[in-house]
Amino acid sequence: MRRSNTAPPPDRFASRRALLGAAGLALALPRLAAAAPTAAPPAPAAPPAAAPACHPATDWAAFAARHIQPDGRVIDFNTPQQQSTSEGQSYGMFFALVHNDRATFARVLAWTEANLAGGSLAKQLPAWQWGRKPSGGWGVLDANAASDADLWIAYSLMEAGRLWNDAAYRTLGREVLALAVREEIINVPGLGRMLLPWPKSVASGPLWRLNPSYAPLQLLRYFQQADAAGPWNEVIDNTLRMFGAVTPKGFAPDWCAWSQDSRSFVADPQKGVTGSYDAIRVYLWAGMLSERDPARKMLLLSLRGPRQALAENHAVPEYVDTVTGQVRGMAPLGFSGAMLPYLKALDAADALADQVARVPGGRAAPPAPNATTPPVAPLPYYEQCLLLFGQAWLDGRYEFGRNGQLQTSWRTLCRPNRPA
C-alpha cells in the first residue's frame, strides 16, 4: 500500500527493446550512405551481432541482492522505519516467479507468512507494514491489510502452483483469495460489489475510498476464471466504470471515492484529485493488458493523458491534477519504467524510445572517453519495482494472457550465479 512516497507462449517472445534498436539502425543507414564519399568503395558490411545465448536479468539480480534479505524480507531502505510492506513481499514473489527463482520465492513467502500473517496466510491476510517500532525493536507497525498486495500474493501463489506444479502453492493461493473476497470486497450502496483498499472492518460510508492502482485488470480476469462463482464479474464492471468516471483528462488519480449519497465517483476526501506515485501503476497495468482483452482499447483511451503530456513536454510529470490536466514536476526514473508497456501498447514509438533511453541500461549515448562518472546511488525500492515490471515485460520475460495467466520465458534466462 503506497501510503508514503518518500522516497504467448515462450516461443513467441522476442526482446521488444532490441526491436527499437533495429528500427533506429534501419533509419540511420540511408543517411549514412548519402553522406559517404562517392569515390570510396563500399565498406564491407559488419556481421550481425550474435543474439545473446540467454537473458542475464541483471536488474532482478541487483534488486534481489539489495532489497531481499537472506530470510526473505524485502526492505524499503528509503523509509525511516526501514520498513517492509505486504506490497514489497508480493512483488518479490511475483518477480521470483517470473525469473524461475524458486528458492527466493519460498524465502519471501516464508517471511511474509511468519511476520505479517501471524504464521498462516490461510487464516490471516498479511499486515501491510512492518519495521522499526518507535519504542524500539521490530515488528508490525500497521496490522491492516492492503488489498493490492493480497491480490498479488494470491495470484503469484496460484500461478506458482500451476507453473511449478506445486499443489501446496495452488491451495494456499486460493485460501488467500478467499480471505480477500470475504474481507475486502463489499457490496457498496448504489454501486455494487467492489474491491476496497483495505478490509471492510476499517471502511465506512457514505464515502467509500478507493485506489485505482489496486485493481490490475489482468488479475481480476484471472480470478474471474479461477473463481467463477465469486464476485469478479461485478468487480470488473465497476472497476471499468470507475476508470471511465475519474479520468476526465486522461489521467488517473491516486485515490478516489464513491459517494452513496450522490451515486457517483467523487474526489478522495483526503488525497483530492492528484495523480502521482500510486496512479503511475494504473498505466503500467493497462499497458501490460493482453491485446485480446475486450476492455483494453477503452481503457487505454481513458488513460490517454500521459501520452499527450509526453508529446507536449517530452517528460513524464511527477504530479497531475486529474480534473484540469495541469502537470508539474519531473518524474523520477521509475515512472519512465512504468511507461514502457503503456507506450508500447499505444504504438508510441518515439516516446517509447525516449523513455527506454532514460531508464538505467537504456540506449542513451555512452559517456565520452576519459570522462569521469560519479558513483550513482541505488534507486529507491519503489522505483526499482516499477522499472522491473516495465523492463522485464518489454524484454519479453513475461506477459499476461487473455484470461490473466502468466506467460513466462524461462528458457531465455541465464542460470544465476550462486555464491559459494
N, C-alpha and C positions, 0 to 999 in steps of 0.2 A: 504494500500500500504506500503510494508516494505521498506521505503526509509532509514531507520536507524535501526541498530540492537543494539542500546545501550540497550541499555540494551542488508417366510417370514413372515410372519405374526407373531404376538406376541407369539403364542403357539409353535413356533419353536425356540424361543430364549432360550439360556442357558448361564451361565457365562463361557466364554472361559478361564478366569483366574482360575476358580475353576477346570477346566479340567487339567490345568498344575499341580495344587497341587495334584490331584488324581493320575496323572501319576507318579509323584515323589514318592508318598507313595507306589504305586504298585512296583516300582523298589526297594524300600528300604526294603520291607517286607522279601524277600528271604534272604538278607544279615543279617537281624536281627535274623531270625530263625536259620541260620547257626551258629551264634555267641552265642546262648543261651546254658547254661549247659544242657547236655543230661539228667541228673537225675531230673531236676526240672520239675514239671508238667507244662503243657502249661497254661499261664495266660489267664483268660477269655477275650474274645475279647471285646474291648470297644464298646459301642453302637455308631452307626454312628452319626455324628454331624447333628443336625436338620438343614435343609435348612432355611435360613432367611425368615421371613414372607414377607419381602419386601426389596427392594434395597434402602438404605438411600441416595445415590448420594451425599455424603458429599462433594465431590470435586466441584460439581456445586454450592452447597450452600455456600461453602467457597469462590469461585470465585465471586459469586453474592454479597456476603456481603462485600468483599474487593473492588471490582472494579466497581460495578454498584451503582451509587448514587440513592437516592430516586426518583429523577426526570428522571432517565433513561439514564444518561450519563455514558458511560463506559470509565474509566480513566486508562491511562498508566502512573503509578507513576514514572517509570524509565526514564523519559524524562524531560529535563529542563523546557519545556513548560507545564508539567503536561497535556499532550495532550490527546485528544480523536480523533479517526480516524473513517472513514466510515467502515474500516475493523473491528475494535473493535465493532462497533454498529451492524454490520451484524452478527458477531459471537455471540454476546449477544442474538440477535433474534433467531438464529438457536439453541443455547443451551437451551433457554427458551422453544422453541417448542419441542425439544427432551424430555425435562423434564416436559412437560404439564403445564408450568407455564405461564398462560395467562396474569396474572397481570404484570409480568416482561416484557413479550413480548410487551404488549401495552405501557408500560412506555418507553422502549428503542426505540420503533418505534416513539413515540410522540416526544422524544427529538431529534431524528435524523431528523425528518421532520421539526421541528421548527428551529433547529440551523444549520443544514447542507444543507438543501434543500430549503431555502427561504420560508418555510411554506407549500410546496407542493411537495411531491415526484412524483406526477403525472405529474408535469410540469418541474421539475429540478432534475438532478442527484445530489447526495449529494457531498459536498466538502470533500476532503479526510482528511483534517487536521484542527483541532480546538483546541485552547488552549490559554495560556497566551501570550499576544502580547508584543513585545519588548518595545513598547511605553507605556505600561500599559493597564490594562483592559483585557477582554477576548473576543474571537470571532474567526472567520475563519482566519486561517493562510495561507492556500493554497486552493484556490477555485476550482482547477482542480479535476475532479472525478477520481476514481480508479476503473477500470472495474471489478476486482475480488470482491470488496465489493458490487458493483452494482448487479452482478450476484447472490451473496449470499442473498442479500436483496430481489431481485425479487423471487428467489427460496423459501426463507423462508415465504414470504407473500403468494405465490401461494399454498404452501403446508399447511400453517396455514388455508387458506381458505377451503382446502379440509378436513383436519383432524378435524378442529373445526367447520366445516360447516358454515363458515363466508364469505358471498358473497363479503363484502366490502374488506376484505383482498385479496381475489382472484382477484378482479378487479384492486386493486392498484398494486398488483404484476405484472399483465400483462402490466400495464401502465409503470412501471419501466423497464420491459423487453423491451418494445417498444422503450423507450428512449435509452437504452443501444444499441439496434440494430442500431438505427438511428445515434448515436453519437460515438460509439466505435467499430463498425465493418466496415471495409473498404475493398475494392477490391484492394489488394496490387499488384502492377505491377509485373507480372511474377509468382505470387503465387496464387492469387485468394482471396476470402473473408477470413478475419482473424480477430480475436479479438485483438484489440490494448490495451495496458495497461492503456490508458487514452483517452480522446476524440480526435477525428481526427483533431480537430481545433488546437491542440498543437503538432501533429505528422507531420513528414515530411520525404521525401525520400532524396537521393536514398537508405539510410539505415533506415529501419523501425525497431525500437527497440521493443522487445517482452519479456514477462516474462512467462516462462513455468508454474510457480505455479499459475498463474491467471486463468487457464482453467481446472478445475476439470472435467474429462470426464463424470462423473455421472451427473453433472449439465448440460453439453452440451447435453447429451442424453435426459434429462428431457425436455429441451427446444425444442429439435427436435420433441418430441411428442406433446408438448403443442402448438408449433408454426410451424406447418407442412409447411407452405408457406414461412417460414423465411430462413435465410442463414445457418442454423445449420448443415446440411449435409456437406456442403463445409467446414465450420469451423472445424468440427470434422476431416475430412480427412486431412486438412492442419495442424491441431494440432498434429495428429499422425505422419504426415510426419516430423514435427519439432522434435518430440521426437526421431525419428529414426536417424535424422541428427546430433543432438547436444550431443549425449551420446556415443561417440566412446569407452569410457572405462566403460560405465555403470553408469555414474554419470550425473545428470542434472545440468546445470549451473543456477545461479540466474537469469541471463539475457542473451539474445542472440539477434541477429538481422537478418533481411532478406535484402540481397543486390539485388536491382533490376537490377544492372549492371551485376553482375555475375550469377544472377538467382540461388542463393544458400543461405543457412543459414551460418552465419559467427559469429565471436566473437562480443560481445557487445562493442561498441566503448568506453564506459565509465567504465563498470564493468569487462571487459575482460572475461575470461573463468572460473572464480571461482564459485564454488557451495557451498552454506552455508545456511544463515538464511532464504532466500527466497526458495531455492531449496528443503529444508527439507520437505516442504509441498507437493512437487511432489510425493515423496514416500508414504506419508500419504494418499493422494487422491488415488493413484494407489492401495494401499493395501486394501482400502475400496470399491473398484470397485466390482460390482456384479460378482459372479463366472460365470454367464451366458452372460456376456458382450463379444462379439466376439473379441474385441481387448485386452482383459485382458492378455492373455498369451504372446502376442507380447510385450505389454507394460512392463510387469514385466521382460521379458528377456532384453529389452533395459535398464532397471534400475537395473541391476544385481550388480552394484558396491558396494553399502553399505553392501550387504550380504557377498561379498568377503572380504571387509575390516574388517567386524566383525570376519570372520573366521580366518583372518591372525593376527589381532591386538586385538581382543576381546574388541573393543571400537568403538563407533561411532565417526568419525572425525568431527571436527568443520569446517574445510575448506578442499576443494579438488580442485586440478587442473583437470578440466574435460577432458583435452587433453592428459595429461601424466598419469593421475590416481594417482599422488602423493598426499598424505594426510598429514595434520598437525593439531595439536591442539586436545584437549579433548573437545568433545561437551558438552553443558550444559544438564541438566536433561530433559528439554523439548524435545530435539532431541530423547531421548530414548522413550518418549511417542509417538512421531510421528512414530517411528519404529515398534510399536506393531502391527498395522494392516498389515504393509508391511511384517514383518517376519511371521506372521500367514498365510498370503496368499501364501508365499513361502514354507510353512511347515518346516520352520527352527526352530524346537522345542527347541534345546539347546540355540540358540541365543535369541529366544523369552523369554525363562526362565531367561536368564541373564538380559535382559532389564526390564522384569517385576520386578525382584528383585531390580533393580536400582532406579526405579521411586518411589516417595512418596506413601506409602501404599502398596508397593510391598512385596515380600516374602523374604526379606533379614533377616538374623539372628537377633533376638532381642538383645538389649544390655544386658551385664552381670548384675546380681543382684547387687544392690547398686552402679551401675555406674552412674556417673553424666553426664547428656547430656546437652550441652549448648543450649540455645534457637536458633531455626533455623529461619533465616529471610525469609519472604514470597518470593516465586519465582516471577520473573518479569511477567508482564501481558502476554507477548507473549509465554513464556514457559508454563504458566498455560493453555493457549488456546490449545497449541499442546498436552499437557497431557490430557486435557478434551476430545478433539477429539479422541485421540487414546484409552484412557482407557474406555470411555463410549461405544465405538464401541466394544472393546474387551469384555466388560461385557455383551454385548448384549442389551444395552439400545436403540440402533438404528442400522439400516442397510439401504443400498441403494438397491432398486430393479433393475431388468434388465433394465428398462427404466428410472432409476434415482429416482423413487418415494421413499420418506422417509418412512421407516417401523419402527414404534416405538414399545416400550414395556411398555406402561404407566401403565398397571395393575401390574407390578412388582415393581413400585416405591413407596416408603413410602410417606405418606402425609406430606408435610413440616410443621414444627412447626412455626407458625406465631407469631411474637412478639405481646404482648398485646397492 
